[in-house]
Amino acid sequence: MQFKISDMNKNKMYFIGIGGIGMSALARYFKHEGLTVAGYDRTPSSLTASLEAEGMDIHYGEDEVELIPDEFKHNKDSVGVIYTPAVPAVNAEYRWFADRGYEIIKRSAALGFVARNKKTLAVAGTHGKTTVSTLAAHLLTQAGDKGCTAFLGGIAKNYESNLLLSSSEWLVAEADEYDRSFLQLHPQAAVITSADADHLDIYGTEDELRTSFAEFASQVASDGALILKQGIDLPLYSAGKQSPKCKIYHYSLDEVCDFYASNIRYWEGGRFIFDMHTPFGELFDCTLGIPARINIENAVAASALALYAGADPEKLKLALASFRGVKRRFDFYINTPELVYLDDYAHHPEELKAAILSLRGIFPGRRITAIFQPHLYTRTRDFAAGFAKSLSLLDELIMLEIYPARELPIEGVSSKIIFDRVTASSKLMCSKDELLGILAERNLDVLVTFGAGDIDRLTEPIFNQLKIKMDSGL
């Protein structure tokens, strides 16, 4: 659906599902632009609390249409409604606005509208895009002439926000493949980090997903740049399909190509020093402010975008070192010789594999326990074997039930179809209510929580319990 909210001839914007990470960034943007912003979400969160503190009227629950602010119930021509596909079309508030003829658009269309008058740097990929886009925005903010505006898929720790604002012509956006949302963007330059099978409830087959990524690539400006991870095989030049007309570059961790790292050596706390090779010149002795070897590859991709957009190379080196990461991406709560606890958004088999192997590299010889909450019935069904293979890399698995998000249950699909295939030496299933009691009885070494559902609501209770145990010397 193309953007139709009368070219923004509105003074009020209502968000159905305002607590989503992408929705909240747009809400913040329109609030900054002077519109009255309100919205609904099913449950409150720290993010919705921040939005309320910024002056947005938000309510919660189910079928609470009477709580829609009165000013949004009159003069519908002045009101635009934005919704996330995570909210089903049977949602009472969606139906209330639709039945009364309000203009309603998807989040992706709203982002496409905002981006259309900017030089957009888009980051797409089935995983890795949040870290790469957030780091690219940080590099441009610290090393570009005027910074950038950025719509991010996570909370950047350097800025405590998922929205950066600037007068710059550059806009950084995470390009989401779900529901083909990224096809609303026509970027000046784009990175594609990965195109592994995912969202098969939308695409049907992996080939169809890869075709959609190729279509996204074809939308890069003809005088722009497409930066592909080395080894990604996309049908860029398939018969009958529009092909990219832009310059195509490749990047990798340490394989020689247009953008890559070399002379990688360990520093401290899982962080590394490395040299970076680019068509814009070489950067020696770069350091990255976040741990894990996979993030060197992410840094190469982000640097490629930032250098393309004119970032100063020497300032870029300083910005790499000052990057503090993204909440819920290898997010450490405790990191001591006695105990480690971190949280990560990994919810795809390849993400889990990369995260667990990174932990093995950072903490060699230590016992790794993971709490995993699968996300979506369809993803669990489609990738059960892949999840089990990745989770079998652990020493111990604690498995929670599936977080359904937008989906209804599927007969025969539960966490057990993953759990039964896991070969880790220790494993158990439990409910969220049982989790803290189980952790209290364990002598933990390295603990990580994985998942894209509501497992983040457990991170503070887990941290508080572990802190009490540490302080008491237990």
C-alpha positions as CSV (number, residue, x, y, z in Angstrom):
1,M,0.0,0.0,0.0
2,Q,1.4,3.4,-1.0
3,F,1.3,6.3,1.5
4,K,-2.0,8.1,1.2
5,I,-2.3,10.2,4.3
6,S,-2.9,13.2,2.1
7,D,0.8,14.1,1.9
8,M,0.8,14.6,5.6
9,N,-2.0,17.1,5.6
10,K,-2.8,15.9,9.1
11,N,-2.2,17.3,12.6
12,K,-2.9,14.1,14.5
13,M,-1.4,10.7,14.2
14,Y,-2.7,7.6,15.9
15,F,-0.6,4.4,16.2
16,I,-2.1,0.9,16.7
17,G,0.7,-1.1,18.2
18,I,2.6,2.0,19.3
19,G,4.9,0.0,21.6
20,G,6.7,-1.8,18.7
21,I,10.3,-0.7,18.1
22,G,9.6,0.5,14.6
23,M,6.3,2.1,15.5
24,S,7.7,3.9,18.4
25,A,10.5,5.5,16.3
26,L,7.8,6.9,13.9
27,A,5.7,8.1,16.8
28,R,8.7,10.0,18.1
29,Y,9.4,11.4,14.7
30,F,5.8,12.7,14.2
31,K,5.7,14.1,17.7
32,H,9.0,16.0,16.9
33,E,7.3,17.3,13.7
34,G,4.6,18.9,15.9
35,L,1.8,16.5,15.4
36,T,-0.4,15.3,18.3
37,V,0.4,11.6,18.8
38,A,-1.5,8.9,20.6
39,G,-1.8,5.2,20.4
40,Y,-2.7,1.8,21.7
41,D,-0.7,-1.3,22.7
42,R,-1.7,-4.5,24.3
43,T,0.6,-4.2,27.3
44,P,2.7,-1.5,28.8
45,S,6.5,-1.6,28.6
46,S,9.5,0.5,29.3
47,L,9.3,1.8,25.8
48,T,5.7,2.9,26.1
49,A,6.5,4.5,29.4
50,S,9.2,6.5,27.6
51,L,6.7,7.6,25.0
52,E,4.2,8.6,27.6
53,A,6.9,10.7,29.3
54,E,7.5,12.4,26.0
55,G,3.8,13.5,25.9
56,M,2.0,10.8,24.0
57,D,-1.4,9.5,25.2
58,I,-1.3,5.7,25.3
59,H,-3.7,3.2,26.6
60,Y,-3.6,-0.6,26.9
61,G,-5.7,-3.7,27.0
62,E,-8.1,-5.5,24.6
63,D,-11.1,-4.0,22.9
64,E,-10.7,-0.7,24.6
65,V,-12.0,1.6,21.8
66,E,-13.7,3.8,24.4
67,L,-10.2,4.9,25.5
68,I,-9.3,6.4,22.1
69,P,-8.9,10.1,22.9
70,D,-11.9,12.2,22.0
71,E,-9.8,14.5,19.8
72,F,-9.1,11.5,17.5
73,K,-12.8,10.6,17.2
74,H,-13.8,13.7,15.4
75,N,-12.7,15.5,12.1
76,K,-11.3,12.3,10.7
77,D,-9.7,14.3,7.8
78,S,-7.2,15.7,10.3
79,V,-6.2,12.2,11.7
80,G,-3.9,9.6,10.2
81,V,-3.8,6.1,11.5
82,I,-0.7,3.9,11.3
83,Y,-0.7,0.2,12.2
84,T,1.8,-2.6,12.5
85,P,1.2,-5.9,10.7
86,A,1.8,-7.5,14.2
87,V,-1.7,-6.3,15.0
88,P,-4.4,-8.5,13.4
89,A,-7.1,-6.9,11.2
90,V,-9.7,-8.1,13.7
91,N,-8.3,-5.8,16.3
92,A,-11.1,-3.7,17.7
93,E,-9.4,-0.4,17.3
94,Y,-8.3,-1.1,13.8
95,R,-11.9,-2.0,12.9
96,W,-13.2,1.1,14.7
97,F,-11.1,3.4,12.5
98,A,-11.6,1.3,9.3
99,D,-15.4,1.2,9.7
100,R,-15.5,5.0,10.0
101,G,-13.5,5.7,6.9
102,Y,-10.2,6.9,8.4
103,E,-7.1,6.7,6.3
104,I,-5.0,3.7,7.6
105,I,-1.6,2.7,6.5
106,K,1.1,0.3,7.5
107,R,4.2,1.3,9.4
108,S,6.4,0.5,6.4
109,A,4.5,2.9,4.2
110,A,4.8,5.7,6.7
111,L,8.6,5.1,6.8
112,G,8.7,5.1,3.0
113,F,7.0,8.5,3.0
114,V,9.4,10.0,5.5
115,A,12.4,8.6,3.6
116,R,11.3,9.7,0.1
117,N,12.8,13.2,0.3
118,K,16.0,12.0,2.0
119,K,19.1,10.2,0.7
120,T,18.4,6.9,2.4
121,L,20.9,4.4,3.6
122,A,19.0,1.2,4.2
123,V,20.2,-2.0,5.9
124,A,18.3,-5.2,5.1
125,G,18.9,-8.8,6.1
126,T,17.2,-11.7,7.9
127,H,19.7,-11.0,10.7
128,G,22.4,-8.4,11.6
129,K,20.5,-5.4,10.3
130,T,19.8,-3.8,13.6
131,T,23.4,-3.7,14.7
132,V,24.7,-2.6,11.3
133,S,22.1,0.2,10.9
134,T,22.6,1.5,14.5
135,L,26.4,1.5,14.1
136,A,26.1,3.2,10.7
137,A,24.0,5.9,12.2
138,H,26.5,6.3,15.1
139,L,29.4,6.6,12.6
140,L,27.6,9.2,10.6
141,T,26.6,11.1,13.8
142,Q,30.2,11.2,15.0
143,A,32.1,11.3,11.7
144,G,29.8,12.9,9.2
145,D,29.3,16.6,8.4
146,K,25.8,16.9,9.7
147,G,25.1,13.5,11.2
148,C,21.9,11.7,10.0
149,T,18.3,11.0,10.8
150,A,17.9,7.4,11.8
151,F,15.0,5.0,12.3
152,L,16.4,2.0,14.2
153,G,15.2,-1.4,15.1
154,G,16.6,-1.3,18.6
155,I,17.5,1.2,21.3
156,A,21.0,2.6,20.6
157,K,22.9,2.7,24.0
158,N,24.9,5.8,22.9
159,Y,21.6,7.8,22.6
160,E,19.1,5.8,24.6
161,S,16.7,6.0,21.7
162,N,15.6,4.3,18.4
163,L,15.3,7.7,16.7
164,L,18.1,10.1,15.8
165,L,17.3,13.5,14.3
166,S,19.4,15.8,12.2
167,S,19.2,18.4,9.5
168,S,21.4,16.2,7.3
169,E,20.2,14.9,3.9
170,W,21.1,11.4,5.0
171,L,18.6,9.0,6.6
172,V,19.5,5.6,8.0
173,A,16.8,3.0,8.1
174,E,16.5,-0.6,9.0
175,A,14.8,-2.3,6.0
176,D,12.5,-5.0,7.3
177,E,11.8,-8.0,5.0
178,Y,8.7,-9.0,7.0
179,D,5.6,-8.6,4.9
180,R,7.9,-7.2,2.1
181,S,8.0,-3.9,4.1
182,F,11.4,-3.0,2.7
183,L,9.9,-2.6,-0.8
184,Q,8.6,0.8,0.4
185,L,12.1,2.1,0.4
186,H,14.1,3.4,-2.6
187,P,17.5,4.0,-1.0
188,Q,20.6,5.8,-2.3
189,A,22.7,3.0,-0.9
190,A,21.9,-0.3,0.8
191,V,23.5,-3.1,2.7
192,I,22.2,-6.7,2.6
193,T,23.6,-8.7,5.5
194,S,21.9,-12.0,5.0
195,A,19.1,-13.7,3.2
196,D,18.5,-16.9,5.1
197,A,15.1,-18.6,5.0
198,D,12.7,-16.9,7.4
199,H,9.1,-15.6,7.4
200,L,8.0,-18.5,5.3
201,D,4.5,-17.8,6.4
202,I,4.8,-14.7,4.2
203,Y,7.0,-15.9,1.4
204,G,6.2,-19.6,1.1
205,T,9.6,-20.6,-0.1
206,E,13.2,-19.5,0.4
207,D,13.5,-18.8,-3.3
208,E,10.6,-16.3,-3.1
209,L,12.2,-14.6,-0.1
210,R,15.5,-14.3,-2.0
211,T,13.6,-12.9,-5.0
212,S,12.1,-10.2,-2.8
213,F,15.6,-9.3,-1.6
214,A,16.6,-9.0,-5.2
215,E,13.6,-6.7,-5.9
216,F,14.7,-4.5,-3.0
217,A,18.2,-4.4,-4.4
218,S,16.8,-3.2,-7.8
219,Q,15.3,-0.2,-6.0
220,V,18.7,1.3,-5.1
221,A,19.3,4.5,-7.0
222,S,21.1,4.0,-10.3
223,D,23.9,6.4,-9.1
224,G,24.0,4.7,-5.7
225,A,25.6,1.6,-4.2
226,L,24.6,-1.9,-3.2
227,I,26.8,-3.4,-0.5
228,L,26.3,-7.2,-0.3
229,K,27.8,-9.6,2.2
230,Q,30.3,-11.8,0.3
231,G,28.7,-15.2,-0.5
232,I,25.0,-14.1,-0.6
233,D,23.4,-15.6,-3.6
234,L,20.5,-13.5,-4.8
235,P,18.7,-13.7,-8.2
236,L,19.8,-10.1,-9.1
237,Y,19.7,-10.6,-12.8
238,S,16.8,-13.1,-13.3
239,A,14.9,-12.9,-16.5
240,G,11.9,-10.7,-16.4
241,K,13.0,-9.0,-13.2
242,Q,14.4,-5.4,-12.8
243,S,18.1,-5.6,-12.0
244,P,20.3,-3.3,-10.0
245,K,21.7,-0.4,-12.0
246,C,23.9,0.9,-9.2
247,K,27.5,0.1,-8.3
248,I,27.8,-3.2,-6.4
249,Y,30.3,-3.8,-3.7
250,H,30.9,-6.8,-1.4
251,Y,32.0,-7.0,2.2
252,S,33.2,-9.7,4.5
253,L,34.7,-10.4,7.9
254,D,38.2,-11.3,6.6
255,E,37.8,-12.6,3.0
256,V,39.5,-10.3,0.5
257,C,36.9,-8.2,-1.3
258,D,35.9,-4.6,-1.6
259,F,35.4,-4.1,2.2
260,Y,37.0,-6.5,4.7
261,A,39.1,-6.7,7.9
262,S,42.5,-8.2,8.4
263,N,45.1,-8.6,11.1
264,I,42.4,-9.3,13.7
265,R,43.7,-9.7,17.2
266,Y,42.1,-10.1,20.6
267,W,42.1,-7.0,22.9
268,E,40.0,-7.4,26.1
269,G,36.5,-8.3,27.2
270,G,35.9,-10.0,23.9
271,R,36.8,-7.0,21.9
272,F,39.3,-6.9,19.0
273,I,41.7,-4.7,17.1
274,F,41.7,-5.0,13.3
275,D,42.7,-3.3,10.1
276,M,40.0,-2.4,7.6
277,H,40.5,-2.4,3.8
278,T,38.1,-0.3,1.7
279,P,37.9,1.3,-1.8
280,F,38.2,4.6,0.1
281,G,41.5,3.7,1.7
282,E,42.8,1.6,4.6
283,L,42.2,2.1,8.3
284,F,44.7,0.6,10.6
285,D,44.3,-0.5,14.3
286,C,40.6,0.0,14.5
287,T,38.9,-1.0,17.8
288,L,35.2,-1.7,18.3
289,G,33.5,-0.8,21.5
290,I,31.4,-4.0,21.6
291,P,32.5,-7.6,21.9
292,A,32.2,-10.7,19.7
293,R,34.0,-11.5,16.4
294,I,30.7,-11.3,14.4
295,N,30.6,-7.6,15.2
296,I,33.8,-7.0,13.3
297,E,31.9,-8.0,10.2
298,N,29.0,-5.8,11.2
299,A,31.5,-2.9,11.7
300,V,32.8,-3.4,8.1
301,A,29.3,-3.2,6.7
302,A,28.4,-0.1,8.7
303,S,31.7,1.5,7.8
304,A,31.1,0.9,4.1
305,L,27.8,2.8,4.3
306,A,29.3,5.6,6.4
307,L,32.3,6.1,4.1
308,Y,30.0,6.1,1.1
309,A,28.1,8.9,2.7
310,G,31.2,10.9,3.3
311,A,32.3,10.1,6.8
312,D,35.8,11.2,7.8
313,P,38.0,8.1,8.1
314,E,39.9,9.2,11.1
315,K,36.8,10.3,13.0
316,L,35.2,7.0,11.9
317,K,37.9,5.1,13.8
318,L,37.2,7.0,16.9
319,A,33.4,6.4,16.5
320,L,33.9,2.7,16.1
321,A,35.7,2.6,19.5
322,S,33.0,4.7,21.2
323,F,30.1,2.6,20.0
324,R,28.2,1.0,23.0
325,G,25.9,-1.3,21.1
326,V,22.2,-1.9,21.0
327,K,20.0,-3.0,23.8
328,R,19.1,-6.7,23.5
329,R,22.1,-7.4,21.1
330,F,24.8,-9.1,23.2
331,D,23.7,-6.9,26.0
332,F,25.7,-7.6,29.2
333,Y,24.2,-7.2,32.6
334,I,26.9,-8.9,34.5
335,N,30.4,-9.7,33.3
336,T,32.7,-11.0,36.1
337,P,35.2,-13.9,36.4
338,E,32.6,-15.6,38.6
339,L,29.4,-15.0,36.7
340,V,28.3,-13.6,33.3
341,Y,24.7,-12.7,32.3
342,L,23.7,-11.2,29.0
343,D,20.6,-10.9,26.9
344,D,20.3,-11.2,23.1
345,Y,17.5,-10.9,20.6
346,A,18.5,-14.0,18.6
347,H,15.4,-15.8,17.3
348,H,16.6,-17.6,14.2
349,P,18.8,-20.7,14.1
350,E,21.7,-18.9,12.3
351,E,21.5,-16.0,14.9
352,L,21.6,-18.5,17.7
353,K,24.5,-20.3,16.2
354,A,26.5,-17.1,15.7
355,A,25.8,-15.9,19.2
356,I,26.7,-19.2,21.0
357,L,29.9,-19.6,19.0
358,S,30.8,-16.0,19.9
359,L,30.2,-16.8,23.6
360,R,32.5,-19.8,23.2
361,G,35.2,-17.5,21.8
362,I,34.8,-14.9,24.5
363,F,34.5,-17.3,27.4
364,P,36.5,-20.4,26.5
365,G,36.1,-23.4,28.7
366,R,33.2,-21.9,30.7
367,R,29.7,-23.5,31.1
368,I,27.1,-21.8,29.0
369,T,23.4,-21.9,30.0
370,A,20.8,-20.4,27.7
371,I,17.1,-19.6,28.3
372,F,15.4,-19.6,24.9
373,Q,11.9,-18.4,24.1
374,P,10.9,-19.4,20.5
375,H,9.1,-16.7,18.6
376,L,6.1,-17.6,16.4
377,Y,4.5,-20.9,15.8
378,T,5.3,-20.8,12.1
379,R,9.0,-20.1,12.7
380,T,9.2,-22.9,15.2
381,R,7.5,-25.3,12.8
382,D,9.6,-24.4,9.8
383,F,13.0,-24.4,11.6
384,A,12.7,-26.8,14.5
385,A,15.6,-28.9,13.3
386,G,17.8,-25.9,12.8
387,F,16.9,-24.5,16.2
388,A,17.8,-27.8,17.8
389,K,21.1,-28.0,16.0
390,S,22.1,-24.5,17.2
391,L,20.9,-25.0,20.8
392,S,22.8,-28.3,21.0
393,L,26.0,-26.2,21.0
394,L,25.1,-25.2,24.6
395,D,26.0,-26.9,27.8
396,E,22.6,-26.4,29.2
397,L,19.2,-25.3,27.8
398,I,16.2,-24.0,29.6
399,M,13.3,-23.8,27.1
400,L,10.3,-21.6,27.5
401,E,7.0,-21.9,25.6
402,I,6.5,-20.2,22.2
403,Y,5.7,-16.5,22.2
404,P,2.9,-16.3,19.6
405,A,3.0,-12.6,18.8
406,R,0.5,-12.1,15.9
407,E,-0.2,-15.8,15.4
408,L,-2.9,-18.3,16.6
409,P,-1.7,-21.7,17.8
410,I,-0.9,-24.4,15.2
411,E,-1.9,-28.0,16.2
412,G,1.1,-30.1,17.1
413,V,3.5,-27.1,17.3
414,S,5.1,-26.3,20.6
415,S,8.6,-25.7,22.1
416,K,8.7,-29.5,22.6
417,I,9.4,-30.1,18.8
418,I,12.6,-28.3,19.3
419,F,13.4,-29.5,22.8
420,D,13.1,-33.2,21.9
421,R,15.8,-32.8,19.3
422,V,18.3,-30.9,21.4
423,T,21.4,-33.0,22.3
424,A,22.9,-30.6,25.0
425,S,24.1,-32.5,28.1
426,S,21.5,-30.8,30.2
427,K,18.0,-29.5,29.2
428,L,14.7,-28.7,30.7
429,M,11.4,-27.0,29.9
430,C,9.6,-24.6,32.2
431,S,7.1,-21.8,32.3
432,K,8.1,-18.2,32.8
433,D,6.5,-18.3,36.3
434,E,8.8,-21.2,37.2
435,L,12.0,-19.7,35.8
436,L,13.3,-17.6,38.7
437,G,12.9,-20.5,41.1
438,I,14.8,-22.8,38.8
439,L,17.7,-20.3,38.4
440,A,17.9,-19.9,42.1
441,E,18.8,-23.5,42.5
442,R,21.5,-23.5,39.9
443,N,25.2,-22.7,40.1
444,L,25.5,-20.6,37.0
445,D,28.6,-19.6,35.1
446,V,27.6,-17.9,31.8
447,L,23.9,-17.3,31.4
448,V,22.2,-15.8,28.3
449,T,18.6,-15.1,27.5
450,F,17.6,-15.5,23.8
451,G,14.4,-14.6,22.0
452,A,12.3,-11.9,20.3
453,G,9.1,-12.2,22.3
454,D,8.5,-10.9,25.8
455,I,11.5,-12.6,27.4
456,D,13.0,-9.1,27.8
457,R,10.5,-8.6,30.6
458,L,12.4,-11.2,32.6
459,T,15.9,-9.6,32.2
460,E,15.6,-7.3,35.2
461,P,14.1,-9.9,37.5
462,I,16.9,-12.3,36.5
463,F,19.6,-9.6,37.0
464,N,18.2,-8.7,40.4
465,Q,18.1,-12.3,41.6
466,L,21.7,-12.9,40.4
467,K,22.9,-9.7,42.0
468,I,21.4,-10.7,45.3
469,K,23.2,-14.1,45.1
470,M,26.5,-12.4,44.2
471,D,26.2,-9.9,47.0
472,S,25.5,-12.6,49.5
473,G,28.4,-14.7,48.3
474,L,26.1,-17.7,47.4
